[in-house]
Amino acid sequence: MRVTPKIDYPGVFAALPSPCLVLGTDLVIGDANPAFCEVTGRSRVELLGQYLFDVFPDNPADPEADGVTTLQASLHRVLSSGQTDHMALQKYDIPVPGSPEVFKERWWTAINAPVLGPDGKVAWIMHRSEDMTDVVRARRTAHLPSISPGREAAMEAEFAEQGLEH
């Protein structure tokens, strides 16, 4: 008889190499793994119990910022459908730790997945993000000295073709 080892799920979550958050249905941060804390420069203690968009608002200096709207729409699709939602490449600047009025440019891809409770309803949302900023900057440098909105759309299509959006 084969013995199946008991899985240490908190240990697995902490060891995930991708930045991950566990969000409540009210979009309050229930947990953050070390990879998420590292990429955002926030401690787990700073994040837990905080409403996601209070911690990560849109950059007020960028009139075209739509990260909050886009992420909110994805999270609400997960809540209403109970299905995983894959987000395309998204510019979503984040506040500099210790200087909330200063933002640094960031580009992300994300997947939002429902965690169902015993009743079959969404109890939590697993938000997995990947920081694509270095890739975007490298492509920007390699292809064009400055990036136009049309080029951003073309880059997003190239990422999708190469499977980089997942």
N, C-alpha and C positions, 0 to 999 in steps of 0.2 A: 504494500500500500504506500502510495506516494504522499508525503506530507507537504502541504502547501504552506509556505511561510506567511506569517501575518505581515501585511504591508504597513509600513509606517507612513501614512499619508501626509502628516505634517512634515516629515523628513523629505518625502518625495517633492512636495510643494516647494520647500526651501531649496532643494537641489536643482530645480528646473533651470536650465540655462536661459530660457526666454523670460523677459520681464512679464510678470503676471500680477493681477489684482483679483480679489474676490469682492464683488459688489453685492450689496443687498438690493432688494427690489426697489428701494427708495434711493438707489445710487450712492449710498453711503459705503465707504471703504471698510470691508470686514477683515481683509488681510492683504498683505503685500509681501511678495517674496524678495529675497535679497537682490536678485537681478533687477527688479523694478526699482528698488530703493537706490541701487547703484546708478542706473541710467538717468534717474530723475534728481539725484542728489538729495533725496529726502530719507529720513529715518522711518522705520516702520511705526514708531511711536507717534511721529508727526502726522502720519497718514491715517491710522486707525480711527474710525469713528467720524471721519470728515466727509462731507458731501463732496463728491468727485470734482464738481465744477467750481467749488470754492477754492480747492487746492490748485486746480489747473484751469483757470479761466482763459478766455481768448486774450491775445496780446492787444491791449488797448491802443498801441501805437501802429497797429496794422489794420487799416480800414477794410481790408479784404479777408481778415481772419474769419474762418468759418469752422474751426475745429470743434468747438463746443456744439454747434448745431449739427454737424455731421455725426459726431460721436453719440450725441443724445439720440438722434434718429435711429442709429444702429442699435443702441441699447433698448430703445422702445420697441423696435422690431423683434428683438429677442424676447422681451417681456410679453408682447402680444401674440407672437406666433409659437413660442416655445422652441424655435429653431435657431441654429447657429447662423451668425451673420458675419460675412467676410467684408472687411473694409478695404477700399482701394488706397493707394498711396495718398497720404494726407499731410499737408503742412499744418503743424500744430505746435507753435512755439510754447516753451514752458518758462515759468518764472525762475530766475536765478535764486538758489537757496540763500536766505538772509537778505535778499534785495527784491522783494515781491513786485516792485515797480519796473524792474529790469527783466527783459525776456531774452532767451537765446533761441535762435532758429533751430527747429527740429522738424524732420519729416518722418512719418511713421506708416507702417501697415499694422492692421490689428484684426483680430478675430475675437468675436464675442460669442460665448457659448453658454447655453442655459445649464444650470445644475438643478435637476428636478427634485422636489421633495417627495415624501412618501405618498402624498395625494396626487402626484403626477403634474403638479403645477410648478412653475419656475420659483425656486426658493432663493437662488443666488445666480449671479452671472460671473463667469470666468472671463476676464478681459486679458487677452495675451497680446502684447504689442512688440513690435520690432523697430528699433531705431534705424532708419534708413538714411539718416542725414549724410553720413560719409559717402554712401553710394550716390546720392543725389549730387553732392558737391563734386565728386569725381567725374560724374557724367557731365555736369555743368562745365567743368574745366576742360574736359576732353572734347566736347561738342561745340560749345558756344561760350564766348566770354560772359554774356549775360543771358539769362533764361527768360523767355517770353511765356505768357500763359499758354499759347499754342504748343510750345515746346514741352511744357509741363504735361499737357495731355498726351503728347507723343511719347514722353518718357514713361508715363503711367501705362500706356499700351505696351511698350517694350518690356516693362517689368512683368506685366501679365503674361506676355508671350513666353518669357523666360522662367515663369513660375515663381517670381520673386515676391508676389503679393501674398503668398501664403507662408 
